[in-house]
Structure formats: structure tokens, C-alpha cells
Amino acid sequence: MKEIKPFSKKVWLSSPTMHGDELKYMEEAYNTNWMSTVGANINEVEKIVCEKTGSKYAVALSSGTSALHLAIKLAGIKAGDRVFCSDLTFIATVNPVLYEHATPIFIDTEYDTWNMDPDMLEKAFLLYPDVKLVVVANLYGTPAKLDKIKEICKKHNAILVEDAAESLGATYKGKQTGTFGDYNCISFNGNKIITGSSGGMLLTDSKEAAEKAKKWSTQAKENVNWYEHTMIGYNYRMSNVIAGVVRGQLNYLEEHIALKKAIYERYKEGFKDLPIQMNPIDLVNSEPNYWLSCMIINSDVDVTPQCLLEALNNINAEGRHLWKPMHLQPLFKDNIFVSNEDSDVGTDLFKRGICLPSDIKMTIDEQEIIIETIKSCF
């Protein structure tokens, strides 16, 4: 095989893609001197996100994690409560549960979507019927079976929080993700499909919840002429400067999704003869945003994720392991994990999978070299 030379410039997993509009709105914040947590950019991004998602209310915050934290508080979770959480996810999905001194119970994953298994969620409610909150994440931009999960929550009188940090712009049965839960969260972190360098948003159809979240996010100040506080608050409101970046990005959401989809489809075609499977796409029920293209190696093949990642690193391209399941994390070694007795889907995916370079600035030629690099490992 012809030697593959390393790229002169690193090909990233998923880095920010800027267009120039961002500077216009950042300069507007600068020129009008609205540099803090109030301003036109914040108002506009809340309005635009509501229009794009169909959510009635949006509260712009400093991160997706802060949005999740306020969602947990809105759900009324307190110390000692148990919460059902996605197992195969980034820890940011779970940390806000710990902030409120509650205990996560992890629900295993399904192969269909790589997200929370509704059957295991139903099993969890049979085992722990007192649980009143479910936190579900949409992994790598692919929606979970959100209708089934929502139905199960309704059946057991539980609140649903949807972590749509990775799935902005994705739809499930024609409805935008980030709108299925009672409280929902999106992220504008630097690696997301739309970025503000940081930032996030809480989405809800409850005006009361939105007003409460906004108050909490600005140190819970009372509406009087002096600084009066009757409850704990947080410094969680989005900066008007960061909002300017997000505002400039939002017009490009559909374009970014189309570019991410093309990357996924080129990988799928390029790997069609390899003993691998791409992350599942259920086009009958959903349209993902294709945030990251991922793959798992067939279980009967003697090739490891580490081999593939080293090969990518050797050509100056970034790949990563799939998320390590929460129940395998040392922090959660004593937490309950609900799965089928004879299987552990999340662990299986983690042991066999990697995230491929999915940066939309990657050229087709660069992606073809990455495909050939992966093929050479087999």
C-alpha cells in the first residue's frame, strides 16, 4: 500500500466553523457597550432558537451544563432523590444531578439508536417506582426513542429532561429535539454544530419555568430597588458577546447539518466492505444532525479502537473513543445500573467504537485519506 503522509494541518474531530457574521454581532455588543448579560444579541438568540425548535420559551445561559442544572432544579430534585439517567453519554449529562446531591441510576443503551433503552427504563420504574425524573441524552446528534420514553415517563408520573446538547437541529417524527421534555437543554460549546465558543440554553413550554430559570441564572435577585435575595442563585446567564457569536452562527445551522450528513455518507460508502457498522441512523422516525460520525468494529474481528486511533494520530487527524459509560466511571462505581441480565450494551459499544474526524472544514480529499487509513488497519 502507498505510504500515507501526515496532514500538514491537523484535521480535527469537530472544531468551530466561523463565517464572519459572528464578528458583526460581537462588534455590535462592543459598540453599544452591552458587554455583560443583557443586550440585543441575547434577546435575538432566544427568539431565533424558539422559532427554529418550536419551543415556546428559551433562556440563554453560560453553558449546556448550567441549563441542565437549572432543569434539575426546576424538576424539584432534592438531596437523596434518585434520578434515571442515560448511561452512554458525557458526564455533563449527569453532573447536575450530583450538584443537587441526588443519586443517578443509570439506564443501559440500545443498539437501535445508541441511546437510552426504553425497555430498560420501564424495568427501572418497576424496580424503583419512587423515581420522578428521567434525564435522557441524544448521543452524537441521533435522537433517542423520545416518544416511547416520554410515554413511559407520563405513565409513571415522572418529569422528563431532554439533554439535546449534541442534537440541535435533529428531528424525531417531525418534531425538533430539545422540545420533548418538560425542560430541555442545548449547548453551544466549541465543538458543537453551532457554537458560541461556550454557552447553552434551557428550552421549555412553561412561562413560569422560564422566568424562574432566568431569575436563578442572574443570582436570584428580587425585583426591588436594592439587592434582596430570598433563594440561592447562580451566575449562569449568557454574555451578550457570546450571544453575538451564536446569533451569527444560527443562520448556518441547516448548512452545517448538510455538510455533516455528507461526511457521514462518505464514510458509510467508503467503509461498506469493512467489518464495521456506522452509528445507526433511523430515517423512518428521525433525521439526526450527524454531529459526529462514529463506527464500531464487528465483535469477531481482531482490530481494536486503539489501533484505529493510533493510525489517525499518525496522519495528524483526531479521533476519539466513544463515551465511556457512566456506570464504568470510578466516580459511579457504587451506583445502580439497570440492564438486561445477560448484556451490557453501552460497554460493548465503548469497547468496539470510535468517533471519526467529522469537522466540516475537512476537505473531501482529506476524508478520502482518512478512509484509506482506516481501511489499511484491516
LINKAPE-V645450 format. One record per pair of residues at least 6 apart in sequence whose C-alpha atoms are under 7 Angstrom apart, sorted by the first residue. I is the first residue (numbers start at 0). J is the second residue. Records with the same first field share a line. If there is no record, write none. Layout:
I->J  J
//
This chain:
4->314
5->313  314  315
6->314  315
9->315  316
10->315  316  317  356  361
11->316  317  356  358
12->317  318  355  356  357  358
13->190  356  357  358
14->189  190  358
15->189  190  194
20->247
21->243  244  246  247  248
24->243  244  247
25->240  243  244
28->34  239  240
33->239
34->238  239  240
35->238  239
36->236  237  238  239
37->239
38->239
40->239  242  243  246
41->59  239  242
44->242  245  246
45->57  58  59
49->55  56  57
52->175
54->178  202  203  204
55->203  204
56->202  203  204  206  209
57->200  201  202  203  209
58->200  201  202  209  213
59->199  200  201  236  237
60->66  198  199  200  235  236  237
61->197  198  199  235  236  237
62->186  197  198  199
63->164  184  185  186  198  199  200
64->91
65->235
66->184  199  200  201
67->95  184
68->95
69->212
70->160  182
71->95  96
73->208
74->158
76->99
77->99  100  101
78->99  100  101
79->100  101  102
80->101  102
81->101  102  103  104  130
82->102  103  104  130  132  133
83->103  104  105  106  132  133  134
84->93  103  104  105  106  133  134  135
85->105  106  115  134  135  136
86->105  106  107  108  324  325  326
87->108  114  322  323  324  325  345
88->136  138  322  324
89->322
92->162
96->102  103
103->334
104->334  335  336
105->326  335  336  337
106->115  119  120  336  337  338
107->115  116  119  337  338  343  344  345
108->114  115  116  344  345
109->115  116  344
110->344
111->279
112->141  143  279
113->138
114->136  137  138  143
115->135  143
117->147  148
119->337  338
121->151
123->337
131->156  157  158
132->157  158  159
133->157  158  159  160
134->159  160  161  162
135->160  161  162
136->161  162  163
137->143  162  163  165  166
138->165
139->165  166  289  290  291
140->165  166  169  287  288  289  290
141->166  287  288
142->171  176  285  287
145->179
149->159
152->158  159
158->181
159->180  181  182
160->180  181  182  183
161->177  179  180  182  183  184
162->183  184  185
163->176  177  183  184  185
164->184  185  186
165->191  290
166->176  288
167->176  185  288
168->175  288
169->175  176  286  287  288
170->176  285  286  287
171->284  285  286
172->284  285
177->183  184  185  202
181->203
182->201  202  203
183->201  202  203
184->200  201  202
185->199  200  201
186->198  199  200
187->193  194  195  196  197  198  199
188->194  195  196  197  198
189->195  196  197
192->255  290
193->248  249  252
194->245  248
195->241  242  244  245
198->237
203->209
214->220
215->232  233
216->232  233  234  235  236
217->232  233  234  235  236
218->232  233  234
219->228  230  231  232
220->226  227  228
221->227  228
256->288  289
258->359
259->289  290  357  359
260->289
262->357
263->289  292
266->370
267->277
269->370
274->296  297
275->294  295  296  297
276->294  295  296
277->293  294  295
278->292  293  294
291->354  357
292->354  355  357
293->353  354  355
294->352  353  354
295->348  351  352  353
296->351  352
302->377
303->351
304->351  352  353
307->373  376
308->318  319
310->372
311->317  318
316->356
317->356
318->353  354  355  356
319->353  354
320->352  353  354
321->349  352  353  354
322->349
323->349
324->345  346
325->331
326->332  334  336
//
